[in-house]
Amino acid sequence: MQILQRYSSVLPRITWEKLPEDFILPDDPVESTLQPLLAAALRESLELAGLILESMIVASNFGLCANVNDKTVVKAPDWVYIPSAYPIKSGEIRRSYTPHAEGNNAEIVMEFISISEGTEYSIAPHYPYGKWYFYEQILKVPVYVIFHPCTGVLEVYFLIDDGYRIQKPDQNQRYWIESMQLFLGIWIGKKAEELGCWLRWWDRSENLLLWGIELVEQERQLVAQERQLTEQAEQRSQRLAEKLRMLGIDPDI
């Protein structure tokens, strides 16, 4: 059965208009303290790897907008990646984003489910629309990620033939995200005093993109290794000097 058969044959009328400055955006509370940490961790490793350009938008709980049947619709995914947006005026704050009117479409949206599922799977095709329907049929975001951090379940959907299709992970249980040129997967460990499942990035060579604290620890280990090698070299030099003296040879000459 074709995916579009789930919806009415009458397609909504969609226009792309930047929100006016005085538009009041929804101010829904974040469902848990973990959600902002997950979003920040995803951005942190990208930024430290030098993969975030000035033209990009990588944000969390950030409003994506469209005008559907003459009604403004705003959904705020827990994490969004937009590869290129038009620049804004100096001193201006970007409060929301309307694809096509303000730059490229979003390439990836993510939703982190805390305790109970909300509209992340909703295909409600009427105002105010379910998130699934909005991302799939209105914005047409190529990649939709739904992550259950409490259970460690990661679902990655690609937009294929006008509908989301769930993807299978590779042998390492990771997903290749073409637009990022990175793998996305689950890493179990501790960050910000939170022990559990985290979403992480790996490059094409399967190298993990590190967080700041991991880079600091890596540098500390390198310094310690260099110090150890220096000490070992000095000890070898001292032993050689002692052998030379035993043979009646002055090593300082």
C-alpha positions in Angstrom: 0.0 0.0 0.0 1.3 3.4 -0.9 2.2 5.6 2.0 0.2 8.6 0.8 -3.0 6.4 1.0 -2.9 7.1 4.7 -3.8 10.6 4.0 -6.6 12.5 2.2 -6.1 12.8 -1.6 -6.6 16.6 -1.1 -3.2 18.0 -0.5 -2.9 21.0 1.8 -2.0 24.4 0.3 1.5 25.3 1.5 3.2 28.6 1.3 6.6 29.7 2.8 6.5 33.0 4.6 8.9 34.3 7.2 7.1 34.9 10.5 6.6 38.5 11.5 8.7 39.8 14.3 5.7 40.1 16.7 4.5 36.5 16.1 4.2 34.8 19.5 6.0 31.4 19.3 4.8 28.5 21.4 6.6 28.1 24.6 6.1 24.5 25.5 8.3 23.2 28.4 11.0 20.7 27.8 9.9 17.3 28.9 13.1 16.4 30.8 16.5 17.7 31.8 18.1 15.0 29.6 16.7 16.3 26.3 18.7 19.5 26.2 21.8 17.6 27.2 21.3 15.1 24.3 20.9 18.0 21.8 23.9 19.9 23.2 26.1 16.8 23.1 25.3 16.2 19.4 26.2 19.8 18.5 29.3 19.9 20.7 31.2 17.1 18.9 30.3 18.6 15.5 31.6 22.0 16.6 34.8 20.7 18.0 35.5 18.8 14.8 35.1 22.0 12.8 32.0 20.7 11.0 29.6 23.6 11.7 29.8 26.4 9.2 28.4 29.9 9.8 25.7 29.3 7.1 24.3 26.3 9.0 21.7 26.1 11.7 22.2 23.4 14.3 19.7 24.0 17.1 17.4 22.4 19.6 13.8 23.1 20.5 13.8 25.6 17.5 10.7 26.4 15.6 10.3 25.2 12.0 7.4 27.1 10.2 5.1 26.8 7.3 1.8 28.3 6.3 -0.7 25.5 5.7 -4.2 26.3 4.4 -3.6 29.9 5.5 -2.7 28.9 9.0 0.7 29.3 10.5 2.1 26.0 11.8 5.2 25.8 14.0 6.9 22.6 15.3 10.0 22.7 17.4 12.1 19.5 17.0 14.4 18.5 19.8 17.3 18.8 17.3 17.5 20.1 13.8 20.2 20.4 11.1 19.8 23.0 8.3 22.8 23.0 5.9 22.4 26.5 4.6 20.3 29.5 5.7 20.3 33.1 4.4 22.3 35.4 6.7 20.5 37.6 9.1 21.2 41.3 9.9 23.9 42.0 12.5 22.5 42.0 16.0 19.3 40.2 14.8 18.3 37.0 16.7 16.9 34.1 14.7 13.7 33.1 16.6 12.4 30.6 14.0 13.0 29.3 10.5 10.8 29.0 7.5 12.3 26.7 4.8 12.6 28.1 1.3 11.8 31.6 2.5 15.0 31.8 4.7 17.2 29.2 3.1 17.5 25.5 2.5 15.1 23.0 3.9 16.0 21.1 7.1 17.9 17.9 6.3 17.5 16.2 9.7 15.0 16.5 12.5 15.3 14.5 15.8 12.8 13.9 18.5 13.9 12.5 21.9 11.1 10.7 23.7 11.3 10.9 27.5 8.5 9.2 29.4 5.5 8.9 27.1 5.1 9.3 23.4 3.5 12.5 22.3 3.0 13.6 18.7 6.3 12.2 17.4 4.5 9.4 15.6 1.3 11.4 14.9 0.2 11.5 11.3 -2.8 13.7 12.1 -3.4 15.5 8.7 -5.4 18.4 10.1 -4.4 21.6 12.0 -2.3 21.8 14.1 -0.9 18.5 12.5 1.1 15.7 14.0 4.9 16.1 14.0 5.3 13.0 11.7 2.9 14.4 9.2 4.4 17.9 9.4 8.0 16.7 8.8 7.0 14.1 6.2 4.3 15.7 4.1 4.7 19.5 4.7 8.3 20.2 5.3 9.5 17.0 3.6 12.6 16.6 5.8 14.8 13.8 4.3 15.8 12.3 7.6 13.6 11.9 10.7 15.2 10.4 13.9 13.3 9.3 16.9 15.3 8.3 19.9 14.2 6.7 23.2 17.1 7.4 25.6 15.5 5.5 28.4 15.4 2.2 26.4 18.2 2.9 24.0 16.0 2.5 21.0 17.1 4.5 17.9 14.8 4.8 14.9 16.0 6.4 11.7 13.6 7.1 8.8 14.5 8.3 5.3 12.0 10.1 3.1 11.5 7.7 0.2 8.6 8.0 -2.4 7.0 10.8 -0.4 6.9 8.8 2.8 9.2 7.8 5.7 10.7 4.4 5.6 12.6 2.9 8.6 16.2 2.1 8.0 18.3 -0.8 9.1 21.6 -0.1 10.9 25.0 -1.4 9.6 27.0 -4.1 11.3 28.1 -1.6 14.0 24.5 -0.6 14.7 25.0 2.8 13.1 23.3 4.7 10.4 25.1 6.5 7.5 23.7 10.1 7.2 24.6 11.2 3.7 24.0 14.9 4.3 26.3 14.9 7.3 28.9 12.5 5.8 28.8 10.9 9.2 27.5 7.8 11.0 24.9 8.2 13.8 24.7 5.7 16.5 24.3 5.0 20.3 27.1 5.2 22.8 26.6 4.0 26.4 28.5 6.0 29.0 28.5 9.0 31.2 28.4 12.7 30.4 27.3 15.7 32.6 26.8 13.2 35.5 24.2 11.3 33.4 24.9 7.7 32.8 23.0 6.2 30.0 22.5 6.1 26.2 23.7 9.0 24.1 23.6 9.7 20.4 27.1 10.1 18.9 28.7 10.8 15.5 31.4 8.7 13.8 33.3 9.7 10.7 33.6 7.6 7.5 36.7 5.9 9.0 34.7 4.9 12.1 36.4 7.4 14.3 34.2 8.8 17.1 33.8 12.5 17.2 34.9 13.5 20.7 33.3 15.8 23.3 35.4 18.5 24.9 36.1 16.6 28.1 37.2 13.6 26.0 39.6 15.8 24.0 41.1 17.2 27.2 41.6 13.6 28.5 43.1 12.6 25.2 45.6 15.5 25.4 46.4 14.7 29.0 47.2 11.1 28.1 49.4 12.2 25.2 51.3 14.6 27.5 51.7 11.7 30.0 52.9 9.4 27.3 55.4 11.9 26.0 56.7 12.5 29.6 57.0 8.8 30.1 59.0 8.4 26.8 61.2 11.3 27.8 61.9 9.7 31.2 62.6 6.3 29.6 65.1 8.0 27.1 66.9 9.8 30.0 67.1 6.5 31.9 68.6 4.7 28.9 71.1 7.6 28.5 72.1 7.4 32.1 72.6 3.6 31.9 74.7 3.9 28.8 76.8 6.6 30.4 77.4 4.4 33.4 78.6 1.5 31.2 80.9 3.8 29.4 82.5 5.0 32.7 82.9 1.3 33.7 84.9 0.8 30.5 87.0 3.9 31.3 85.4 6.1 28.8 84.2 9.5 29.7 80.7 10.0 28.2 81.0 13.8 28.5 83.9 14.1 26.1 
